[in-house]
Amino acid sequence: MSLIRGKKFLVVDDDAGVVDFLRDSLVEQGAEVVGSTSPREALTFIAQDVFDLVITDVEMPELRGTELLTAILAARPEQLVLLITAFGSIELAVSTVKAGACDFIAKPFKIEALLFAVERAFQDRQIRREIVRLRVALPTDAPGAIVARSPAMQKVVEAARRAARSDSTVLLTGETGTGKSAVAKLIHDASARREKSFFQVNCAALPGHLIESELFGVRRGAYTDAREDRAGAFVAAGEGTLFLDEVGELPLDVQAKLLHALETNKVRPLGGSNEVTVRARILAATNRPLESLLREGLFRPDLYYRLNVIRIEVPPLRERRDDIVPLVDLFLSRASERHARQLIGVSAAAMKRLVGYAWPGNVRELANHLERAVAMSDHDTILPEDLDFPGKASGAEDLADLEGSGLPLEDIERAYVRRVVDAHGGNKAAAARILKINRRTLYRKLGE
């Protein structure tokens, strides 16, 4: 059955003959058609009625098709608009499609080509709506769920599945927010321990005086506030998986006890006299290169070799841009469910910005960005103005906008460094670690 049947169209062209031709052709396909030779009249129709698709010419004396497109999308961001253009305007039409039109067709054209373009537009919209509907209906936080459309992430997933076959220790490395915890969960869910618990500890978030008790447990009376025995993470994980995130932040004395636990499968609770046998499989992650910590004497070599049995590097989002579109769909559906919103998707112009942005905060930054966009948007489609990228001052434009700008490399580099600093809340030490430069170099690149 044709996707055109039963749909309502608005056809706009200053040539009445073209309007009549398109009306007759679409009516033959079972459509309802409103025609107009006046773009301003067409805007009145848009305000008063709902159309499945607007077909408009580009070159019109009263109002250009591009201006009409802008006005239509301002009133109805979700509206499908198809442009008709002369051969000389194809470059303009392509840029307009990027700005939100669903497609364009060049004059002269056969009616079959137009009908094909119309059906394709409806099909794309139908697929988009179905994706959102399914992802809202299905458990998007399913165990081990991970987006891996890019070759780089497909390699990570394959390595994780191989690592799941054994009980060897795995070290996950990569920048903050790349999804190391998701990869750790994937390893657990693909392993023989999948029915057991997955226990995660963020070592960087533990207060210094509590790290040992949180990991290894504590006996009543070991210190003032220890009013009862409490099992640590090694015991709490049971026969499942213990994931030690940001393991590079552990102090040296705790590293020694962690090494002992890994080598003997035994831990001694703080204040205890006897050791407790533990059976959890250990996964660890770090966003700080452990090799540099070794050189600085901040990480034990013996623990490094014990953790680095199987190593998986999780690439930053800027190196796997093929994952951005499916990640946007996933996070959009999750945020829509949390905020009880029914969003159709992301406009073409907004998606271009999302794909072109460098994402120094990686997947976590993208998720937070879409959470904000969904919460603040007034429409059922995310528009460019809903995307509040940081660091617009001091020339820190989107990297996509800098392409072909002719700016010196030094200025582009400064813009990127500023973006990384902004993404980490102004924390220059964290930004320097991500960029793998020292703080003096960071200040120099910022011009400070």
Long-range contacts (C-beta under 8 A, 24 or more apart in sequence): 2-29, 2-30, 2-119, 3-118, 3-119, 3-122, 3-123, 3-126, 4-29, 4-30, 4-31, 4-115, 4-118, 4-119, 4-122, 5-29, 5-30, 5-31, 6-30, 6-31, 6-32, 7-31, 7-32, 7-52, 7-53, 7-122, 8-32, 8-33, 8-34, 8-49, 8-50, 8-51, 8-52, 9-33, 9-34, 9-51, 9-52, 9-53, 9-54, 9-55, 10-34, 10-35, 10-36, 10-42, 10-45, 10-46, 10-51, 10-53, 10-54, 10-55, 11-35, 11-36, 11-54, 11-55, 11-56, 12-36, 12-37, 12-38, 12-39, 12-42, 12-54, 12-55, 12-56, 12-57, 12-60, 12-65, 12-68, 13-37, 13-56, 13-57, 13-60, 13-84, 14-38, 14-57, 14-60, 14-61, 14-62, 15-57, 18-57, 18-84, 21-111, 22-55, 22-114, 25-111, 25-114, 25-115, 26-118, 29-115, 38-62, 39-63, 39-65, 39-67, 39-68, 42-68, 43-68, 43-71, 43-72, 43-75, 46-72, 46-75, 46-76, 46-79, 47-75, 51-79, 52-80, 52-122, 53-80, 53-81, 53-82, 53-102, 53-118, 53-121, 53-122, 54-79, 54-80, 54-81, 54-82, 55-81, 55-82, 55-84, 55-114, 55-118, 56-81, 56-82, 56-83, 56-84, 57-83, 57-84, 57-85, 58-83, 58-84, 58-85, 58-86, 58-89, 58-92, 58-93, 58-96, 59-85, 59-86, 59-89, 65-96, 66-92, 66-96, 66-99, 69-96, 69-99, 69-100, 69-101, 70-99, 73-100, 73-347, 77-347, 77-379, 77-380, 77-381, 77-383, 78-344, 78-379, 78-380, 78-381, 80-121, 80-122, 80-125, 82-117, 82-118, 82-121, 84-109, 97-348, 98-348, 98-349, 98-352, 99-348, 99-349, 100-347, 100-348, 100-349, 101-348, 125-344, 128-344, 128-345, 129-344, 129-345, 131-329, 131-333, 131-345, 132-329, 132-332, 132-333, 132-336, 132-343, 132-344, 132-345, 135-329, 135-330, 135-333, 135-334, 136-333, 136-336, 136-337, 140-330, 140-333, 140-334, 140-337, 141-334, 143-185, 143-189, 143-194, 144-182, 144-185, 144-186, 144-188, 144-189, 144-190, 145-182, 146-179, 146-182, 146-183, 146-186, 147-323, 147-326, 147-327, 147-330, 148-323, 149-322, 149-323, 149-325, 149-326, 150-320, 150-321, 150-322, 150-323, 151-322, 152-315, 152-319, 152-320, 153-315, 153-320, 153-323, 156-183, 156-312, 156-313, 156-314, 156-315, 157-183, 157-186, 159-310, 159-312, 160-186, 160-187, 160-190, 160-312, 161-186, 161-187, 161-190, 163-187, 163-310, 163-312, 164-188, 164-189, 164-190, 164-191, 165-191, 166-310, 167-281, 168-309, 168-310, 169-262, 169-281, 169-282, 169-283, 169-284, 169-306, 169-307, 169-309, 169-310, 170-282, 170-283, 170-284, 170-309, 170-310, 170-311, 170-312, 171-284, 171-285, 171-286, 171-290, 171-307, 171-308, 171-309, 171-310, 171-311, 171-312, 172-283, 172-284, 172-285, 172-286, 172-311, 172-312, 172-314, 173-285, 173-286, 173-287, 173-289, 173-290, 173-311, 173-312, 173-313, 173-314, 174-285, 174-287, 174-313, 174-314, 174-315, 174-316, 175-287, 175-316, 175-362, 175-434, 176-287, 176-361, 176-362, 176-364, 176-424, 176-430, 176-434, 177-317, 177-361, 177-362, 177-363, 177-364, 177-365, 178-314, 178-315, 178-316, 178-317, 178-362, 178-363, 179-314, 179-362, 179-363, 180-245, 180-285, 180-287, 180-314, 181-243, 181-245, 181-285, 183-312, 183-314, 184-241, 184-243, 184-245, 184-283, 184-285, 185-243, 187-241, 187-283, 188-240, 188-241, 188-243, 188-281, 188-283, 191-241, 191-281, 193-239, 193-240, 193-241, 193-281, 196-238, 196-239, 196-240, 196-241, 197-236, 197-237, 197-238, 197-240, 197-241, 198-237, 198-240, 198-241, 198-243, 199-233, 199-236, 199-237, 199-240, 199-241, 199-242, 199-243, 199-280, 200-243, 200-245, 201-233, 201-242, 201-243, 201-244, 201-245, 202-245, 202-246, 203-244, 203-245, 203-246, 203-247, 203-248, 203-249, 203-250, 204-245, 204-246, 204-249, 205-246, 208-251, 211-250, 211-251, 211-254, 212-254, 212-257, 212-270, 213-269, 213-270, 215-254, 215-257, 215-258, 215-267, 216-257, 216-261, 216-267, 216-268, 216-269, 216-270, 217-267, 217-269, 217-270, 217-272, 217-276, 218-269, 218-270, 218-271, 218-272, 219-269, 219-270, 219-271, 219-272, 220-271, 221-271, 222-269, 222-270, 222-271, 222-272, 223-270, 223-271, 226-270, 226-271, 229-269, 231-269, 232-267, 232-269, 234-261, 234-267, 234-276, 234-278, 234-280, 235-267, 235-276, 235-278, 237-278, 237-280, 238-279, 238-280, 239-279, 239-280, 240-280, 240-281, 241-280, 241-281, 241-282, 241-283, 242-280, 242-281, 242-282, 242-283, 243-283, 243-284, 243-285, 244-282, 244-283, 244-284, 244-285, 245-284, 245-285, 246-285, 246-286, 246-287, 246-288, 247-284, 247-285, 247-286, 247-307, 248-286, 248-287, 248-288, 248-290, 248-293, 248-298, 248-299, 249-288, 252-298, 252-299, 252-300, 255-299, 255-300, 255-303, 256-300, 256-303, 258-303, 259-300, 259-302, 259-303, 259-306, 262-303, 262-306, 262-307, 263-306, 282-307, 287-433, 287-434, 288-433, 289-436, 316-359, 316-362, 317-359, 317-362, 317-363, 317-366, 318-358, 318-359, 321-355, 324-354, 324-355, 324-359, 324-366, 325-351, 325-355, 327-363, 327-366, 327-367, 328-354, 328-366, 328-370, 331-366, 331-367, 331-370, 331-371, 332-370, 332-374, 332-382, 334-367, 335-370, 335-371, 335-373, 335-374, 335-375, 336-374, 338-371, 339-374, 339-375, 341-374, 341-380, 342-380, 343-374, 343-377, 343-380, 343-381, 343-382, 344-380, 344-381, 345-381, 345-382, 346-381, 346-382, 347-381, 347-382, 347-383, 347-384, 349-383, 349-384, 350-381, 350-382, 350-383, 350-384, 350-386, 350-387, 352-400, 353-384, 353-387, 353-389, 353-398, 353-400, 354-387, 355-400, 356-398, 356-399, 356-400, 356-401, 357-389, 357-398, 357-399, 357-400, 358-398, 358-399, 358-416, 358-419, 360-416, 360-419, 360-420, 360-423, 360-424, 360-431, 360-434, 361-423, 361-424, 365-423, 390-419, 390-422, 390-423, 391-415, 391-418, 391-419, 391-421, 391-422, 391-423, 394-418, 396-422, 413-445, 414-445, 414-446, 414-447, 417-442, 417-445, 417-446, 418-446, 421-446
